[in-house]
Amino acid sequence: MPYVNVRITRDGVTREQKATVIAEITDTLQRVLGKKPELTHVVIDEINTDDWGFAGETTTVIRAREAAR
């Protein structure tokens, strides 16, 4: 039973886009590893940009700085 956890920032990803990600990950596991789609679980966690950071700053701060350029 494959379990895949995808974590992305919460910033406007649509229901349709998430469905596509789930379908394509499931397809890849079936095609490459022979895993059964009916046993494959894909979970998408959407994280607030205030709760995701890198290079010592939150994603919110980084994106605001980039938008100001």
Gaussian input, Z-matrix of N, CA and C with variables (Angstrom, degrees):
# hf/3-21g

backbone

0 1
 N
 C     1     B1
 C     2     B2     1     A1
 N     3     B3     2     A2     1     D1
 C     4     B4     3     A3     2     D2
 C     5     B5     4     A4     3     D3
 N     6     B6     5     A5     4     D4
 C     7     B7     6     A6     5     D5
 C     8     B8     7     A7     6     D6
 N     9     B9     8     A8     7     D7
 C    10    B10     9     A9     8     D8
 C    11    B11    10    A10     9     D9
 N    12    B12    11    A11    10    D10
 C    13    B13    12    A12    11    D11
 C    14    B14    13    A13    12    D12
 N    15    B15    14    A14    13    D13
 C    16    B16    15    A15    14    D14
 C    17    B17    16    A16    15    D15
 N    18    B18    17    A17    16    D16
 C    19    B19    18    A18    17    D17
 C    20    B20    19    A19    18    D18
 N    21    B21    20    A20    19    D19
 C    22    B22    21    A21    20    D20
 C    23    B23    22    A22    21    D21
 N    24    B24    23    A23    22    D22
 C    25    B25    24    A24    23    D23
 C    26    B26    25    A25    24    D24
 N    27    B27    26    A26    25    D25
 C    28    B28    27    A27    26    D26
 C    29    B29    28    A28    27    D27
 N    30    B30    29    A29    28    D28
 C    31    B31    30    A30    29    D29
 C    32    B32    31    A31    30    D30
 N    33    B33    32    A32    31    D31
 C    34    B34    33    A33    32    D32
 C    35    B35    34    A34    33    D33
 N    36    B36    35    A35    34    D34
 C    37    B37    36    A36    35    D35
 C    38    B38    37    A37    36    D36
 N    39    B39    38    A38    37    D37
 C    40    B40    39    A39    38    D38
 C    41    B41    40    A40    39    D39
 N    42    B42    41    A41    40    D40
 C    43    B43    42    A42    41    D41
 C    44    B44    43    A43    42    D42
 N    45    B45    44    A44    43    D43
 C    46    B46    45    A45    44    D44
 C    47    B47    46    A46    45    D45
 N    48    B48    47    A47    46    D46
 C    49    B49    48    A48    47    D47
 C    50    B50    49    A49    48    D48
 N    51    B51    50    A50    49    D49
 C    52    B52    51    A51    50    D50
 C    53    B53    52    A52    51    D51
 N    54    B54    53    A53    52    D52
 C    55    B55    54    A54    53    D53
 C    56    B56    55    A55    54    D54
 N    57    B57    56    A56    55    D55
 C    58    B58    57    A57    56    D56
 C    59    B59    58    A58    57    D57
 N    60    B60    59    A59    58    D58
 C    61    B61    60    A60    59    D59
 C    62    B62    61    A61    60    D60
 N    63    B63    62    A62    61    D61
 C    64    B64    63    A63    62    D62
 C    65    B65    64    A64    63    D63
 N    66    B66    65    A65    64    D64
 C    67    B67    66    A66    65    D65
 C    68    B68    67    A67    66    D66
 N    69    B69    68    A68    67    D67
 C    70    B70    69    A69    68    D68
 C    71    B71    70    A70    69    D69
 N    72    B72    71    A71    70    D70
 C    73    B73    72    A72    71    D71
 C    74    B74    73    A73    72    D72
 N    75    B75    74    A74    73    D73
 C    76    B76    75    A75    74    D74
 C    77    B77    76    A76    75    D75
 N    78    B78    77    A77    76    D76
 C    79    B79    78    A78    77    D77
 C    80    B80    79    A79    78    D78
 N    81    B81    80    A80    79    D79
 C    82    B82    81    A81    80    D80
 C    83    B83    82    A82    81    D81
 N    84    B84    83    A83    82    D82
 C    85    B85    84    A84    83    D83
 C    86    B86    85    A85    84    D84
 N    87    B87    86    A86    85    D85
 C    88    B88    87    A87    86    D86
 C    89    B89    88    A88    87    D87
 N    90    B90    89    A89    88    D88
 C    91    B91    90    A90    89    D89
 C    92    B92    91    A91    90    D90
 N    93    B93    92    A92    91    D91
 C    94    B94    93    A93    92    D92
 C    95    B95    94    A94    93    D93
 N    96    B96    95    A95    94    D94
 C    97    B97    96    A96    95    D95
 C    98    B98    97    A97    96    D96
 N    99    B99    98    A98    97    D97
 C   100   B100    99    A99    98    D98
 C   101   B101   100   A100    99    D99
 N   102   B102   101   A101   100   D100
 C   103   B103   102   A102   101   D101
 C   104   B104   103   A103   102   D102
 N   105   B105   104   A104   103   D103
 C   106   B106   105   A105   104   D104
 C   107   B107   106   A106   105   D105
 N   108   B108   107   A107   106   D106
 C   109   B109   108   A108   107   D107
 C   110   B110   109   A109   108   D108
 N   111   B111   110   A110   109   D109
 C   112   B112   111   A111   110   D110
 C   113   B113   112   A112   111   D111
 N   114   B114   113   A113   112   D112
 C   115   B115   114   A114   113   D113
 C   116   B116   115   A115   114   D114
 N   117   B117   116   A116   115   D115
 C   118   B118   117   A117   116   D116
 C   119   B119   118   A118   117   D117
 N   120   B120   119   A119   118   D118
 C   121   B121   120   A120   119   D119
 C   122   B122   121   A121   120   D120
 N   123   B123   122   A122   121   D121
 C   124   B124   123   A123   122   D122
 C   125   B125   124   A124   123   D123
 N   126   B126   125   A125   124   D124
 C   127   B127   126   A126   125   D125
 C   128   B128   127   A127   126   D126
 N   129   B129   128   A128   127   D127
 C   130   B130   129   A129   128   D128
 C   131   B131   130   A130   129   D129
 N   132   B132   131   A131   130   D130
 C   133   B133   132   A132   131   D131
 C   134   B134   133   A133   132   D132
 N   135   B135   134   A134   133   D133
 C   136   B136   135   A135   134   D134
 C   137   B137   136   A136   135   D135
 N   138   B138   137   A137   136   D136
 C   139   B139   138   A138   137   D137
 C   140   B140   139   A139   138   D138
 N   141   B141   140   A140   139   D139
 C   142   B142   141   A141   140   D140
 C   143   B143   142   A142   141   D141
 N   144   B144   143   A143   142   D142
 C   145   B145   144   A144   143   D143
 C   146   B146   145   A145   144   D144
 N   147   B147   146   A146   145   D145
 C   148   B148   147   A147   146   D146
 C   149   B149   148   A148   147   D147
 N   150   B150   149   A149   148   D148
 C   151   B151   150   A150   149   D149
 C   152   B152   151   A151   150   D150
 N   153   B153   152   A152   151   D151
 C   154   B154   153   A153   152   D152
 C   155   B155   154   A154   153   D153
 N   156   B156   155   A155   154   D154
 C   157   B157   156   A156   155   D155
 C   158   B158   157   A157   156   D156
 N   159   B159   158   A158   157   D157
 C   160   B160   159   A159   158   D158
 C   161   B161   160   A160   159   D159
 N   162   B162   161   A161   160   D160
 C   163   B163   162   A162   161   D161
 C   164   B164   163   A163   162   D162
 N   165   B165   164   A164   163   D163
 C   166   B166   165   A165   164   D164
 C   167   B167   166   A166   165   D165
 N   168   B168   167   A167   166   D166
 C   169   B169   168   A168   167   D167
 C   170   B170   169   A169   168   D168
 N   171   B171   170   A170   169   D169
 C   172   B172   171   A171   170   D170
 C   173   B173   172   A172   171   D171
 N   174   B174   173   A173   172   D172
 C   175   B175   174   A174   173   D173
 C   176   B176   175   A175   174   D174
 N   177   B177   176   A176   175   D175
 C   178   B178   177   A177   176   D176
 C   179   B179   178   A178   177   D177
 N   180   B180   179   A179   178   D178
 C   181   B181   180   A180   179   D179
 C   182   B182   181   A181   180   D180
 N   183   B183   182   A182   181   D181
 C   184   B184   183   A183   182   D182
 C   185   B185   184   A184   183   D183
 N   186   B186   185   A185   184   D184
 C   187   B187   186   A186   185   D185
 C   188   B188   187   A187   186   D186
 N   189   B189   188   A188   187   D187
 C   190   B190   189   A189   188   D188
 C   191   B191   190   A190   189   D189
 N   192   B192   191   A191   190   D190
 C   193   B193   192   A192   191   D191
 C   194   B194   193   A193   192   D192
 N   195   B195   194   A194   193   D193
 C   196   B196   195   A195   194   D194
 C   197   B197   196   A196   195   D195
 N   198   B198   197   A197   196   D196
 C   199   B199   198   A198   197   D197
 C   200   B200   199   A199   198   D198
 N   201   B201   200   A200   199   D199
 C   202   B202   201   A201   200   D200
 C   203   B203   202   A202   201   D201
 N   204   B204   203   A203   202   D202
 C   205   B205   204   A204   203   D203
 C   206   B206   205   A205   204   D204

   B1=1.4461
   B2=1.5208
   B3=1.3404
   B4=1.4564
   B5=1.5290
   B6=1.3101
   B7=1.4590
   B8=1.5198
   B9=1.3225
   B10=1.4558
   B11=1.5232
   B12=1.3255
   B13=1.4565
   B14=1.5225
   B15=1.3274
   B16=1.4506
   B17=1.5198
   B18=1.3075
   B19=1.4617
   B20=1.5181
   B21=1.3314
   B22=1.4514
   B23=1.5232
   B24=1.3187
   B25=1.4539
   B26=1.5259
   B27=1.3104
   B28=1.4654
   B29=1.5187
   B30=1.3083
   B31=1.4670
   B32=1.5209
   B33=1.3092
   B34=1.4535
   B35=1.5128
   B36=1.3093
   B37=1.4607
   B38=1.5254
   B39=1.3210
   B40=1.4568
   B41=1.5238
   B42=1.3204
   B43=1.4654
   B44=1.5296
   B45=1.3252
   B46=1.4600
   B47=1.5247
   B48=1.3286
   B49=1.4694
   B50=1.5286
   B51=1.3349
   B52=1.4708
   B53=1.5218
   B54=1.3180
   B55=1.4666
   B56=1.5310
   B57=1.3296
   B58=1.4647
   B59=1.5242
   B60=1.3283
   B61=1.4687
   B62=1.5309
   B63=1.3206
   B64=1.4689
   B65=1.5249
   B66=1.3327
   B67=1.4664
   B68=1.5233
   B69=1.3223
   B70=1.4588
   B71=1.5254
   B72=1.3222
   B73=1.4692
   B74=1.5175
   B75=1.3225
   B76=1.4632
   B77=1.5216
   B78=1.3234
   B79=1.4642
   B80=1.5231
   B81=1.3231
   B82=1.4675
   B83=1.5223
   B84=1.3327
   B85=1.4628
   B86=1.5232
   B87=1.3229
   B88=1.4611
   B89=1.5246
   B90=1.3274
   B91=1.4595
   B92=1.5283
   B93=1.3135
   B94=1.4627
   B95=1.5221
   B96=1.3323
   B97=1.4632
   B98=1.5266
   B99=1.3348
   B100=1.4556
   B101=1.5252
   B102=1.3276
   B103=1.4668
   B104=1.5255
   B105=1.3163
   B106=1.4497
   B107=1.5317
   B108=1.3387
   B109=1.4655
   B110=1.5243
   B111=1.3191
   B112=1.4657
   B113=1.5260
   B114=1.3316
   B115=1.4609
   B116=1.5314
   B117=1.3288
   B118=1.4583
   B119=1.5268
   B120=1.3049
   B121=1.4666
   B122=1.5207
   B123=1.3251
   B124=1.4686
   B125=1.5262
   B126=1.3213
   B127=1.4605
   B128=1.5228
   B129=1.3163
   B130=1.4631
   B131=1.5273
   B132=1.3222
   B133=1.4656
   B134=1.5178
   B135=1.3224
   B136=1.4514
   B137=1.5279
   B138=1.3205
   B139=1.4496
   B140=1.5327
   B141=1.3086
   B142=1.4569
   B143=1.5275
   B144=1.3173
   B145=1.4684
   B146=1.5327
   B147=1.3459
   B148=1.4664
   B149=1.5253
   B150=1.3234
   B151=1.4613
   B152=1.5248
   B153=1.3106
   B154=1.4611
   B155=1.5174
   B156=1.3016
   B157=1.4507
   B158=1.5113
   B159=1.3039
   B160=1.4626
   B161=1.5155
   B162=1.2805
   B163=1.4687
   B164=1.5274
   B165=1.3292
   B166=1.4474
   B167=1.5188
   B168=1.3330
   B169=1.4642
   B170=1.5230
   B171=1.3437
   B172=1.4622
   B173=1.5254
   B174=1.3097
   B175=1.4639
   B176=1.5224
   B177=1.3266
   B178=1.4622
   B179=1.5282
   B180=1.3206
   B181=1.4646
   B182=1.5252
   B183=1.3182
   B184=1.4708
   B185=1.5211
   B186=1.3201
   B187=1.4702
   B188=1.5316
   B189=1.3083
   B190=1.4703
   B191=1.5288
   B192=1.3174
   B193=1.4707
   B194=1.5229
   B195=1.3421
   B196=1.4604
   B197=1.5255
   B198=1.3310
   B199=1.4606
   B200=1.5199
   B201=1.3394
   B202=1.4631
   B203=1.5262
   B204=1.2954
   B205=1.4792
   B206=1.4953
   A1=108.85
   A2=117.14
   A3=119.11
   A4=111.53
   A5=114.49
   A6=122.20
   A7=106.81
   A8=116.62
   A9=121.80
   A10=107.86
   A11=116.55
   A12=121.81
   A13=107.98
   A14=116.52
   A15=122.94
   A16=107.26
   A17=116.72
   A18=120.76
   A19=108.57
   A20=114.35
   A21=120.84
   A22=108.37
   A23=116.24
   A24=118.33
   A25=109.67
   A26=115.31
   A27=122.35
   A28=107.70
   A29=115.55
   A30=118.52
   A31=111.73
   A32=115.16
   A33=118.89
   A34=116.84
   A35=118.47
   A36=120.19
   A37=107.71
   A38=116.22
   A39=120.06
   A40=111.76
   A41=114.87
   A42=121.96
   A43=109.86
   A44=116.28
   A45=120.88
   A46=111.62
   A47=117.02
   A48=120.32
   A49=110.70
   A50=116.62
   A51=119.73
   A52=110.52
   A53=117.58
   A54=120.82
   A55=110.49
   A56=116.63
   A57=120.71
   A58=111.23
   A59=116.73
   A60=120.60
   A61=110.11
   A62=116.76
   A63=120.90
   A64=110.50
   A65=116.98
   A66=121.02
   A67=111.55
   A68=116.72
   A69=119.55
   A70=112.45
   A71=117.83
   A72=119.80
   A73=109.68
   A74=116.64
   A75=120.99
   A76=110.31
   A77=117.01
   A78=121.67
   A79=111.30
   A80=117.25
   A81=121.00
   A82=111.35
   A83=117.22
   A84=119.91
   A85=111.32
   A86=116.80
   A87=119.62
   A88=110.72
   A89=116.90
   A90=122.00
   A91=112.37
   A92=117.62
   A93=121.02
   A94=112.32
   A95=117.15
   A96=120.60
   A97=114.14
   A98=116.67
   A99=119.63
   A100=113.83
   A101=117.51
   A102=121.03
   A103=110.27
   A104=116.36
   A105=121.64
   A106=110.21
   A107=117.42
   A108=120.14
   A109=113.02
   A110=117.67
   A111=119.75
   A112=113.05
   A113=116.84
   A114=121.04
   A115=112.58
   A116=116.38
   A117=121.59
   A118=110.19
   A119=115.62
   A120=122.41
   A121=109.34
   A122=115.79
   A123=121.63
   A124=106.81
   A125=116.10
   A126=121.91
   A127=108.25
   A128=115.91
   A129=120.69
   A130=108.13
   A131=116.06
   A132=122.72
   A133=107.68
   A134=116.28
   A135=120.53
   A136=108.51
   A137=115.96
   A138=122.92
   A139=109.31
   A140=116.68
   A141=120.93
   A142=109.37
   A143=116.86
   A144=119.87
   A145=113.10
   A146=117.34
   A147=119.97
   A148=111.51
   A149=116.58
   A150=121.98
   A151=113.22
   A152=116.87
   A153=121.82
   A154=106.95
   A155=117.08
   A156=118.91
   A157=112.34
   A158=114.60
   A159=121.64
   A160=108.03
   A161=115.72
   A162=122.06
   A163=111.16
   A164=116.76
   A165=121.73
   A166=115.47
   A167=117.38
   A168=120.28
   A169=110.15
   A170=115.42
   A171=118.21
   A172=109.13
   A173=114.42
   A174=119.85
   A175=110.36
   A176=117.81
   A177=121.47
   A178=110.74
   A179=117.12
   A180=122.00
   A181=110.66
   A182=116.93
   A183=121.14
   A184=110.43
   A185=116.85
   A186=120.48
   A187=111.03
   A188=117.68
   A189=120.59
   A190=109.96
   A191=116.30
   A192=120.00
   A193=110.55
   A194=116.71
   A195=120.17
   A196=111.49
   A197=117.34
   A198=121.41
   A199=111.78
   A200=116.46
   A201=121.19
   A202=112.10
   A203=116.81
   A204=120.44
   A205=111.83
   D1=98.91
   D2=176.02
   D3=-68.88
   D4=141.77
   D5=175.13
   D6=-130.37
   D7=121.83
   D8=179.82
   D9=-120.64
   D10=128.31
   D11=178.17
   D12=-112.79
   D13=118.80
   D14=179.86
   D15=-108.19
   D16=126.07
   D17=178.22
   D18=-115.35
   D19=125.92
   D20=179.94
   D21=-133.66
   D22=160.86
   D23=175.23
   D24=-77.09
   D25=147.19
   D26=179.53
   D27=-81.66
   D28=98.71
   D29=-178.42
   D30=-155.87
   D31=54.95
   D32=170.51
   D33=91.82
   D34=16.31
   D35=175.75
   D36=-71.72
   D37=131.24
   D38=-175.91
   D39=-84.44
   D40=163.07
   D41=175.61
   D42=-58.83
   D43=-39.78
   D44=179.96
   D45=-65.75
   D46=-40.53
   D47=178.25
   D48=-63.96
   D49=-42.10
   D50=179.13
   D51=-65.19
   D52=-39.34
   D53=177.85
   D54=-62.30
   D55=-39.14
   D56=177.85
   D57=-64.89
   D58=-43.29
   D59=177.93
   D60=-59.60
   D61=-46.73
   D62=179.95
   D63=-60.37
   D64=-46.07
   D65=-178.90
   D66=-63.50
   D67=-42.34
   D68=-176.89
   D69=-72.51
   D70=-36.70
   D71=175.29
   D72=-64.58
   D73=-43.81
   D74=178.37
   D75=-60.18
   D76=-45.57
   D77=179.18
   D78=-61.11
   D79=-42.97
   D80=179.78
   D81=-61.96
   D82=-44.15
   D83=179.68
   D84=-64.95
   D85=-35.07
   D86=177.17
   D87=-69.49
   D88=-48.41
   D89=-175.60
   D90=-67.59
   D91=-44.31
   D92=-173.35
   D93=-86.16
   D94=-41.11
   D95=-173.93
   D96=-109.81
   D97=-4.19
   D98=179.98
   D99=72.59
   D100=23.42
   D101=-178.63
   D102=-79.62
   D103=143.33
   D104=-179.40
   D105=-76.37
   D106=126.80
   D107=179.58
   D108=-57.69
   D109=-35.80
   D110=-177.93
   D111=-70.28
   D112=-9.76
   D113=177.51
   D114=-111.22
   D115=2.25
   D116=-176.40
   D117=-94.85
   D118=126.91
   D119=179.55
   D120=-112.82
   D121=129.48
   D122=176.88
   D123=-125.48
   D124=125.18
   D125=-179.92
   D126=-119.07
   D127=130.66
   D128=176.81
   D129=-109.35
   D130=120.15
   D131=174.84
   D132=-102.04
   D133=125.17
   D134=175.11
   D135=-100.17
   D136=123.37
   D137=-174.78
   D138=-108.58
   D139=132.53
   D140=176.08
   D141=-60.33
   D142=141.03
   D143=-177.64
   D144=-64.27
   D145=-19.06
   D146=173.45
   D147=-73.19
   D148=-18.82
   D149=-177.34
   D150=-103.81
   D151=8.50
   D152=-179.87
   D153=-128.50
   D154=125.60
   D155=-179.26
   D156=-142.66
   D157=162.51
   D158=173.17
   D159=-157.36
   D160=159.31
   D161=-178.67
   D162=55.95
   D163=28.68
   D164=174.33
   D165=84.21
   D166=7.32
   D167=-179.10
   D168=-135.62
   D169=158.66
   D170=175.26
   D171=-75.26
   D172=156.57
   D173=176.90
   D174=-61.51
   D175=-34.27
   D176=177.96
   D177=-57.62
   D178=-47.57
   D179=-179.49
   D180=-65.11
   D181=-44.73
   D182=-178.79
   D183=-61.44
   D184=-46.01
   D185=-178.19
   D186=-67.55
   D187=-37.35
   D188=178.54
   D189=-63.60
   D190=-42.14
   D191=178.72
   D192=-64.02
   D193=-43.23
   D194=179.89
   D195=-65.08
   D196=-37.21
   D197=-179.89
   D198=-67.97
   D199=-27.94
   D200=-178.52
   D201=-76.90
   D202=-14.80
   D203=-178.07
   D204=-73.98

